[in-house]
Amino acid sequence: MNDKTTRFLPLVVTVGQVVIFPYYIIWLKQVSLTFTLFAWFFAAFSFAAAWGYRIFQSKKNKDQSFIFLIYVGIGMVYVLIGYIKNPFETLPYMVLLLQVILGLLQGYFRAWHTEQETYHLHAVHHYLIVGFAMIGFSFVTIISPVVFITIFGLLLCLCGVWEFIRKRKESI
């Protein structure tokens, strides 16, 4: 596995998801209004993640994973979250839908990632990078967690486009 993109993009995604998670929790708590609704949102996310994991595991041809679509999909969910500004009547339904989509995509990504040759190496690097990133973020003062969520979403979209271009070059 000499291609650096194949080796490092999954690490960027896993580290980014963990680093962005505290900001995502703050956002989700703000839009949930009650702890019960917050818990239901996470339950929906967990069930959807299990479903996404199962979808990948039941695939016959795991080489055709279209992982670039997963990167872009997760990125688009985070970018969309960044554009939700004002609470309104349908917000809980939108958040529930976003939780299900995000869970499904992350479950699928996690199942795909465990099948990669570099997964065990990524696990070690993941913990080290997350630790340093969280220490670094602790020194950043920011008005809203949505800024981090949106930036991470855009980064994931770029990763998806990069992976798509790489796959196209590889197939030509």
C-alpha positions as CSV (number, residue, x, y, z in Angstrom):
1,M,0.0,0.0,0.0
2,N,2.2,2.8,-1.3
3,D,-0.5,5.3,-2.0
4,K,-0.4,7.9,0.8
5,T,-4.0,9.0,0.2
6,T,-5.2,5.4,0.8
7,R,-3.1,5.3,4.0
8,F,-4.0,8.7,5.5
9,L,-7.5,9.8,4.4
10,P,-9.2,7.3,6.7
11,L,-7.0,8.5,9.6
12,V,-8.1,12.1,8.9
13,V,-11.7,11.1,9.0
14,T,-11.5,9.1,12.2
15,V,-9.4,11.6,14.0
16,G,-11.6,14.5,12.8
17,Q,-14.8,12.7,13.9
18,V,-13.4,12.3,17.4
19,V,-12.0,15.8,17.7
20,I,-15.3,17.4,16.4
21,F,-17.4,15.2,18.6
22,P,-17.4,17.5,21.7
23,Y,-18.5,20.4,19.5
24,Y,-21.1,18.3,17.9
25,I,-22.4,17.3,21.4
26,I,-22.7,21.0,22.3
27,W,-24.6,21.7,19.2
28,L,-26.9,18.7,19.6
29,K,-27.7,19.6,23.2
30,Q,-28.6,23.1,22.2
31,V,-31.0,22.0,19.5
32,S,-32.5,19.1,21.6
33,L,-33.9,21.4,24.4
34,T,-34.5,18.4,26.7
35,F,-32.3,15.5,27.9
36,T,-34.9,13.0,26.8
37,L,-34.9,14.2,23.2
38,F,-31.1,14.3,23.3
39,A,-31.0,10.7,24.4
40,W,-33.5,9.7,21.6
41,F,-31.3,11.5,19.0
42,F,-28.3,9.4,20.1
43,A,-30.3,6.2,20.1
44,A,-31.3,6.9,16.5
45,F,-27.7,7.6,15.7
46,S,-26.6,4.3,17.3
47,F,-29.2,2.2,15.6
48,A,-28.4,3.8,12.2
49,A,-24.7,3.2,12.8
50,A,-25.3,-0.4,13.4
51,W,-27.4,-0.5,10.2
52,G,-24.6,1.1,8.2
53,Y,-22.1,-1.3,9.6
54,R,-24.3,-4.2,8.7
55,I,-24.9,-2.9,5.2
56,F,-21.1,-2.9,4.5
57,Q,-20.6,-6.3,6.1
58,S,-23.3,-7.9,4.0
59,K,-21.8,-6.6,0.7
60,K,-20.5,-9.3,-1.5
61,N,-17.9,-7.1,-3.3
62,K,-16.3,-5.0,-0.6
63,D,-13.8,-3.5,-3.0
64,Q,-16.6,-1.5,-4.6
65,S,-17.3,0.5,-1.4
66,F,-17.6,4.0,-3.0
67,I,-16.0,5.4,0.2
68,F,-15.6,8.8,-1.4
69,L,-19.4,9.1,-1.3
70,I,-19.3,8.3,2.4
71,Y,-16.7,11.1,3.0
72,V,-18.8,13.6,1.0
73,G,-22.0,12.5,2.7
74,I,-20.6,12.9,6.2
75,G,-19.1,16.2,5.2
76,M,-22.4,17.5,3.8
77,V,-24.2,16.6,7.0
78,Y,-21.7,18.6,9.0
79,V,-21.9,21.5,6.6
80,L,-25.7,21.4,6.7
81,I,-25.5,21.5,10.5
82,G,-23.4,24.6,10.2
83,Y,-26.1,26.3,8.3
84,I,-28.9,25.6,10.8
85,K,-29.1,28.9,12.5
86,N,-32.5,29.5,14.0
87,P,-34.6,27.0,15.9
88,F,-38.0,26.4,14.3
89,E,-40.9,24.0,14.6
90,T,-39.4,21.3,12.3
91,L,-35.9,21.4,13.8
92,P,-36.3,18.2,15.9
93,Y,-37.4,16.3,12.8
94,M,-34.5,17.7,10.7
95,V,-32.0,16.8,13.5
96,L,-33.4,13.2,13.8
97,L,-33.0,12.8,10.0
98,L,-29.4,14.2,10.2
99,Q,-28.7,11.8,13.1
100,V,-29.9,8.8,11.1
101,I,-27.9,9.8,8.0
102,L,-24.8,10.5,10.0
103,G,-25.1,7.3,12.0
104,L,-25.6,5.2,8.8
105,L,-22.6,6.8,7.1
106,Q,-20.3,6.5,10.1
107,G,-21.3,2.9,10.7
108,Y,-20.6,2.1,7.0
109,F,-17.3,3.9,7.2
110,R,-16.2,2.1,10.4
111,A,-17.0,-1.3,8.9
112,W,-15.0,-0.3,5.7
113,H,-12.1,1.0,7.8
114,T,-11.7,-2.2,9.8
115,E,-11.2,-4.1,6.6
116,Q,-8.3,-1.9,5.5
117,E,-4.7,-3.1,5.9
118,T,-3.7,0.0,7.8
119,Y,-6.5,-0.2,10.3
120,H,-4.3,-1.4,13.2
121,L,-1.7,1.2,12.6
122,H,-4.4,3.9,12.4
123,A,-5.7,2.9,15.8
124,V,-2.4,3.7,17.4
125,H,-1.9,7.0,15.5
126,H,-5.6,7.9,16.0
127,Y,-5.2,8.1,19.8
128,L,-2.0,10.0,19.7
129,I,-3.3,12.6,17.2
130,V,-6.6,13.1,19.0
131,G,-4.7,13.7,22.2
132,F,-2.6,16.4,20.7
133,A,-5.5,17.9,18.7
134,M,-7.6,18.2,21.8
135,I,-4.8,19.9,23.8
136,G,-4.4,22.3,20.9
137,F,-8.2,23.0,20.7
138,S,-8.3,23.7,24.4
139,F,-6.4,26.9,23.7
140,V,-8.8,28.1,21.0
141,T,-11.6,30.4,22.1
142,I,-14.5,30.3,19.7
143,I,-18.0,31.8,19.8
144,S,-19.8,28.8,18.4
145,P,-19.0,25.1,17.9
146,V,-20.8,25.3,14.6
147,V,-17.7,26.9,13.1
148,F,-15.6,23.8,13.8
149,I,-18.4,21.5,12.6
150,T,-18.7,23.3,9.3
151,I,-14.9,23.4,8.7
152,F,-14.7,19.7,9.4
153,G,-17.6,19.1,7.0
154,L,-15.8,21.0,4.3
155,L,-12.6,19.1,5.0
156,L,-14.5,15.8,4.6
157,C,-16.0,16.9,1.3
158,L,-12.5,17.7,0.1
159,C,-11.3,14.3,1.2
160,G,-14.2,12.7,-0.8
161,V,-13.4,14.7,-3.9
162,W,-9.7,13.8,-3.6
163,E,-10.5,10.1,-3.1
164,F,-12.8,10.2,-6.2
165,I,-10.1,11.8,-8.3
166,R,-7.5,9.3,-7.0
167,K,-9.9,6.4,-7.9
168,R,-10.5,7.7,-11.4
169,K,-6.8,8.1,-12.0
170,E,-6.2,4.6,-10.7
171,S,-8.9,3.1,-13.0
172,I,-7.5,4.9,-16.1
